[in-house]
Amino acid sequence: MSVTRPVAAQFEAYNKRDINAFIDCFSEDFRGYRMPAETPSTIGKSALREFYISNRFNNPELRAELISRTVLGNKVFDHELIHGISPTPLESIAVFEITDDFISTAWFYFP
C-alpha cells in the first residue's frame, strides 16, 4: 500500500467536507501537533472528529489547495494553501506519519 493513499484520501474528504471519509484515514490513537508545540493538540479520532465538525467542516468556504507533496519513508509532506479560515489563504506544511495504512501522527506548521 502506498503511504500517499491515506493522505490523498483525507485531502479529498477534507475538500468535500465529508467527515466520515476524512476520519476513516486516521488511526484510533492519532496524535496531531500544531508546531512548535511539544504536546499534541489533538489525541484520538473522536477528538479529531469533534474539532473538524466544530471548527472546519461547518465552514462553506473551506478548501485546501495542494502546492506540493513529498514522500520520505513513511512520512508525507504536504505544502498547502488553506482557504476559508482567514481573510487570505493560510499557507501550511502538514507532515503525516503513516502506520499500518493510517495517518498515525500529523504535525502542522504555519508561518
Steps between C-alpha positions, in 0.01 A plus 500: 500500500631843412562737791331773297164316486365610843638851452340541157173355632487737798583795273212413268260448793613831654409688183162323487450561873419129532572436868458122486732450202745745659508329840534154340853598389631535857605244760300463822792635704573792264701793636504845339745779577479871417869580490709608683295331776665213684168347606222393264207734440285203392506146638281227354246476219208625709684823587600539136139449388368756749760761401429470128121497544509807727787698349549410134229306319232744615666764279357507144808689374744236624729338245861395476724551202796264465819675393729198529524154653826329597550150639789399725470149641169474683452878514309715252562876487218711356557867424152654492300817480193486723212720387206614708641521852662842467452801268789381283611142432702351784820328396581180683725197498341180629721203577310173520651185648344182361478185711313189381335696215357770730614849596634446853658840564484840332705812558361828366731795436384855431700816427 
